[in-house]
Amino acid sequence: MKACVSDLVAKNTFRIATAVLSLGLVATVPLRAERLPAELQESHKVAPVTPGQTGVQLHARTPEQVGMEELLNALSPHTNAPTNSADSERGVLATGTELLLDGGFEGGFYGGSQMGTSGVSGPWTWTNSPSWLTPIWTDPPTYTGAPIPKTGAWCVYFNPFGPSTARLYQTVSIPAGATTLSFWLKVLTFETTHAVAYDTLKVRIANTSGTPLGEMTYSNLDANPSWTKHNFDISEYAGATVRLQFDTHEDSTGETIFLIDDVSILASASNASCIEDASTMCLVNGRYRVTSHWKNQYAGGAVANLSKAKLTDTTGAFWTADANTYEYLIRFNTATSNGRAWVAITTFTDVEFWVAVTDTVNGQYKEYHSVPGNRTLIYDPSYFVYP
């Protein structure tokens, strides 16, 4: 894995630094579902969680959430609020064809497991050893600190209590030509050494079995209270189907927090193309690549990639159960007066959905989000440059 831009700088018992006290001391206590400090049990009304469970749906603020929030508050003032938007954060990071699905993690849990030794959250797969919360993180409603994600409402927050390991990955096919991996990282630590990497995050390109093909390592030595963007040229993996894989290791002392947000794998615009399949449509002479997925709040949050129906060269529809019943339409108007292609998305459903549009000519990308309950037109006359 070659850097193309210099980077800035198990068991059931876990220690947690619950606060940095006014005297500058760090209070540490054992963290177990049945041994959360009494004052936190009372203030947060947490319910016990059984270690080792899989497929658990969390409905209350758990000891694990409390511990992770308190630890982060102890390490960082979090003075900057994120930029919240209904559109994907990835749309403004760079130009090209986006290869990852939900690199901003705004799809959340996708109705999947929220705790255990393994689970699937939409396009992302995760594992924990021992059992812990999914790395996909959003601040609970009871959380009163400054927002944790860099942008939006979701990010990745790996288990900071050791000894433990965690993994998060997505499988992607790398096309020919220039391809760039980028992500934002924040590292905070209670480790005091300036010489030894006790806690590590390995960012890996791996084969589909998880065997690393290339990697970059970050550790407690890279602690930085600010979000930092990292970029890597991964063009050497062109033609291969690989995993983008994040692996963490925490030792038994000195907790380290690894936060990740706004992950992207972009194929350069010059190498972009649109190829139709069952879920991908190519509109306006093949220039615009359009895909869609939804999360059905009426079916327990079930997630599905919708099938496409190309109606004309500028208009298409998406359907799920019946090819004759469209859930929503998308139309491009290029006969405009402001040098932009106008995008209109008309919905016949109030199910939550996303429509991703890539301009394969100039590399622009945007993901449109229809929130649960929305029944109104999504209209964008200003983003996509045309011709």
Residue pairs with C-beta under 8 A, 6 or more apart in sequence:
1 181
1 203
1 204
1 205
1 214
1 215
1 216
1 232
1 233
1 234
2 232
2 233
2 236
3 216
3 231
3 232
3 233
4 180
4 231
4 232
4 233
5 230
5 231
7 228
7 230
7 231
8 224
8 228
8 229
9 222
9 224
9 228
10 129
10 130
10 162
10 163
10 164
10 165
11 130
11 163
12 32
12 51
12 52
12 130
13 30
13 31
13 32
13 35
14 30
14 31
14 32
14 67
14 161
14 162
14 164
15 28
15 29
15 30
15 31
15 161
15 252
15 253
15 255
16 28
16 29
16 31
16 67
16 70
16 71
16 161
16 255
17 26
17 27
17 28
17 70
17 71
17 74
17 75
17 190
17 255
18 27
18 28
18 29
18 37
18 40
18 67
18 70
18 71
18 74
19 26
19 27
19 70
19 73
19 74
20 26
20 74
21 27
26 74
26 190
29 35
29 37
31 63
31 64
31 67
31 161
32 51
32 63
33 48
33 49
33 50
33 51
33 62
33 63
34 48
36 46
36 63
36 66
36 67
40 46
40 63
40 66
40 70
44 61
44 66
44 142
45 60
45 61
46 60
46 61
46 62
46 63
46 66
47 60
47 62
48 63
49 56
49 58
49 62
49 63
49 64
49 115
51 130
51 131
52 116
52 117
52 130
52 131
53 115
53 116
53 131
54 113
54 115
54 116
54 117
54 118
54 119
54 131
55 113
55 116
55 119
56 113
56 114
56 115
56 116
57 113
57 114
58 65
58 114
58 115
58 133
61 140
61 142
62 115
62 133
64 115
64 132
64 133
65 133
65 140
65 143
67 161
68 133
68 137
68 157
68 159
68 160
69 139
69 140
69 143
69 145
71 160
71 255
71 257
72 78
72 145
72 148
72 157
72 188
72 257
73 145
75 188
75 189
75 190
75 225
75 257
76 186
76 188
76 225
77 146
77 225
78 145
78 146
78 147
78 148
79 146
80 146
81 146
81 147
82 147
82 149
82 150
82 151
82 152
82 153
83 89
83 151
83 152
84 151
84 152
84 153
85 151
85 152
86 368
86 369
86 371
87 366
87 367
87 368
87 369
88 103
88 104
88 106
88 354
88 356
88 366
88 367
88 369
89 104
89 106
89 150
89 151
89 152
89 261
89 262
90 98
90 100
90 103
90 104
90 262
90 264
90 365
90 367
91 364
91 365
91 366
91 367
91 383
93 182
93 262
93 264
93 266
94 180
94 182
94 264
94 266
94 363
95 266
95 269
95 362
95 363
95 364
95 365
96 180
96 266
96 267
96 268
96 269
96 272
96 363
96 365
97 175
97 266
97 267
97 269
97 271
97 272
97 273
97 289
97 358
97 360
97 363
97 365
98 264
98 265
98 266
98 356
98 358
98 365
99 172
99 173
99 174
99 175
99 179
99 265
99 266
99 267
100 123
100 170
100 172
100 244
100 263
100 264
100 265
101 122
101 123
101 170
101 293
102 122
102 123
102 124
103 183
103 262
103 263
103 264
103 265
104 151
104 152
104 154
104 261
104 262
104 263
105 124
105 136
105 149
105 152
105 154
105 155
105 156
105 261
106 152
106 153
106 154
106 369
107 121
107 122
107 154
107 295
107 303
107 354
108 121
108 136
108 138
108 153
108 154
109 121
109 134
109 136
109 301
110 120
110 121
110 122
110 295
110 301
110 303
111 295
111 300
111 301
111 302
111 303
112 119
112 120
112 121
112 122
112 134
113 119
113 120
113 134
114 133
114 134
115 131
115 132
115 133
115 134
116 128
116 131
116 134
117 127
117 128
117 129
117 130
117 131
118 125
118 126
118 127
118 128
119 125
119 126
119 134
120 126
121 134
121 136
122 293
122 303
123 170
124 136
124 168
124 169
124 170
125 168
125 169
125 170
126 134
126 135
126 136
126 166
126 167
126 168
126 169
127 166
127 167
128 134
128 135
128 159
128 164
128 165
128 166
129 164
129 165
129 166
130 164
132 159
132 164
132 166
133 159
135 156
135 157
135 158
135 159
135 166
135 168
135 246
136 154
136 156
136 168
137 148
137 149
137 154
137 155
137 156
137 157
138 149
138 153
138 154
138 155
139 145
139 147
139 148
139 149
139 153
147 153
148 155
148 157
148 259
149 155
149 261
150 184
150 186
150 227
150 259
150 261
150 262
151 261
151 262
152 261
155 259
155 260
155 261
156 168
156 246
156 258
156 259
156 260
156 261
157 257
157 258
157 259
158 166
158 168
158 201
158 246
158 248
158 257
158 258
159 166
159 248
159 250
160 250
160 255
160 256
160 257
160 258
161 250
161 255
162 199
162 249
162 250
162 251
162 252
162 253
162 255
163 250
163 251
163 252
164 248
164 249
164 250
165 247
165 248
165 249
165 250
166 247
166 248
167 210
167 245
167 246
167 247
167 248
168 245
168 246
169 206
169 210
169 243
169 244
169 245
169 246
170 243
170 244
171 208
171 241
171 242
171 243
172 241
172 242
172 243
172 244
172 265
173 240
173 241
173 242
174 234
174 235
174 237
174 238
174 239
174 240
174 241
174 242
174 265
174 267
175 238
175 239
175 267
175 271
175 273
176 238
176 239
176 271
177 235
177 238
177 267
177 268
177 270
177 271
178 233
178 235
178 267
178 268
178 270
178 271
179 233
179 234
179 235
179 237
179 238
179 265
179 266
179 267
179 268
179 271
180 231
180 232
180 233
180 234
180 264
180 265
180 266
180 268
181 203
181 205
181 231
181 232
181 233
181 234
181 244
181 263
181 264
181 265
182 229
182 230
182 231
182 232
182 262
182 263
182 264
182 265
182 266
183 203
183 229
183 230
183 260
183 261
183 262
183 263
183 264
184 227
184 228
184 229
184 230
184 260
184 261
184 262
184 263
185 201
185 218
185 227
185 228
185 229
185 230
185 258
185 259
185 260
186 224
186 225
186 226
186 227
186 228
186 257
186 258
186 259
187 201
187 218
187 219
187 220
187 222
187 223
187 224
187 256
187 257
187 258
187 259
188 223
188 225
188 256
188 257
188 259
189 199
189 220
189 223
189 254
189 255
189 256
189 257
190 254
190 255
190 256
191 198
191 199
191 220
191 223
191 254
191 256
192 254
193 220
193 221
194 221
195 221
196 221
197 217
197 219
197 220
197 221
198 219
198 220
198 251
198 253
198 254
198 256
199 219
199 220
199 248
199 249
199 250
199 251
199 254
199 255
199 256
199 258
200 217
200 218
200 219
200 248
200 249
201 217
201 218
201 219
201 246
201 247
201 248
201 258
202 212
202 215
202 216
202 217
202 218
202 245
202 246
202 247
202 248
203 215
203 216
203 217
203 218
203 230
203 232
203 245
203 246
204 212
204 213
204 214
204 215
204 243
204 244
204 245
204 246
204 247
205 212
205 213
205 214
205 215
205 234
205 237
205 242
205 243
205 244
205 245
206 212
206 213
206 242
206 243
206 245
207 213
207 240
207 242
207 243
208 241
208 242
208 243
210 243
210 245
212 245
213 237
213 242
214 234
214 236
214 237
216 230
216 232
218 258
219 256
220 254
220 256
223 256
227 259
227 261
234 265
244 263
244 265
246 260
248 258
250 256
266 363
266 365
268 363
269 360
269 361
269 362
269 363
272 289
272 358
272 360
272 361
272 363
273 360
274 280
274 282
274 286
274 287
274 288
274 289
274 358
274 360
275 282
276 282
276 308
276 310
278 307
278 308
279 291
279 292
279 305
279 306
279 307
279 308
280 289
280 290
280 291
280 308
281 289
281 290
281 291
281 308
281 309
281 310
281 316
282 288
282 289
282 290
282 310
283 290
283 310
283 313
283 314
283 315
283 316
283 330
283 332
284 313
284 314
284 332
284 334
284 341
285 313
286 360
287 359
287 360
287 361
288 332
288 341
288 357
288 358
288 359
288 360
288 384
289 357
289 358
289 360
290 308
290 316
290 330
290 355
290 356
290 357
290 358
291 305
291 308
291 355
291 356
292 305
292 306
292 308
292 318
292 328
292 353
292 354
292 355
292 356
293 303
293 304
293 305
293 306
293 353
293 354
294 303
294 304
294 306
294 320
294 327
294 351
294 352
294 353
294 354
295 301
295 302
295 303
295 351
295 352
295 353
296 302
296 303
296 304
296 351
296 352
297 351
297 352
297 372
298 351
304 320
306 318
306 319
306 320
306 327
306 353
307 318
307 319
307 320
307 323
308 316
308 317
308 318
309 316
309 317
309 318
309 319
309 323
309 326
310 316
311 317
311 329
314 331
314 332
314 333
314 334
315 329
315 330
315 331
315 332
316 329
316 330
317 326
317 327
317 328
317 329
317 330
318 326
318 327
318 328
318 330
318 353
318 355
319 325
319 326
319 327
320 327
326 348
327 347
327 348
327 349
327 351
327 353
328 345
328 346
328 347
328 348
328 349
328 353
328 355
328 370
329 345
329 346
330 343
330 344
330 345
330 355
330 357
331 343
331 344
331 345
331 346
332 341
332 342
332 343
333 341
333 342
333 344
334 341
334 342
334 386
334 387
336 342
336 381
336 386
338 381
338 382
339 385
339 386
340 381
340 382
340 383
340 384
340 385
340 386
341 359
341 384
341 385
341 386
342 379
342 380
342 381
343 357
343 368
343 378
343 379
343 380
343 381
343 383
343 384
344 377
344 378
344 379
344 380
345 355
345 368
345 370
345 377
345 378
345 379
346 377
347 353
347 370
347 374
347 375
347 376
347 377
347 378
350 372
350 373
350 374
350 375
351 372
352 369
352 370
352 371
352 372
352 374
353 369
353 370
354 367
354 368
354 369
354 370
355 367
355 368
355 370
355 378
356 365
356 366
356 367
356 368
357 365
357 366
357 367
357 368
357 384
358 364
358 365
359 365
359 384
359 385
362 385
364 383
364 384
364 385
366 380
366 383
366 384
368 378
368 380
370 378
